[in-house]
Structures are given as structure tokens and as C-alpha cells.
Amino acid sequence: MNEEEQKKDKFWLYVGLTVFVIVTGIVMVKQSENEKFAPIKEQVDAENAEMNIRVLN
């Protein structure tokens, strides 16, 4: 019975570690995508700022 309790504890530890690794991987990929497209986003923001002209009567 003692061995079964230890196996359950290790099972949930493995599940927790697997979820942590997957979530960390997804976050790292998203961060690298943000860094890769940062220059394009800056260019779009600059173009929007140039096109934002107010017409006064």
C-alpha cells in the first residue's frame, strides 16, 4: 500500500512537470515570435502615426 501511494505522488509530479515544460515551451515560442516581428510592428506604428493627420476647418 505504501508503494502505491508513492507511485501516485510520482505520477502527479510527472504530470505537473510535463505540463510545466509544455507551457514553458509555448511561452518561449510566443516570445520569440514577438521579438521576430517587433521591427514590422514598429514600422506599422510609424506609418499609422504619419497617416494620422487631423484636418482643421
Secondary structure, 3 states (H helix, E strand, C coil): CHHHHHHHHHHHHHHHHHHHHHHHHHHHHHHHHHHHCHHHHHHHHHHHHHHCCCCCC
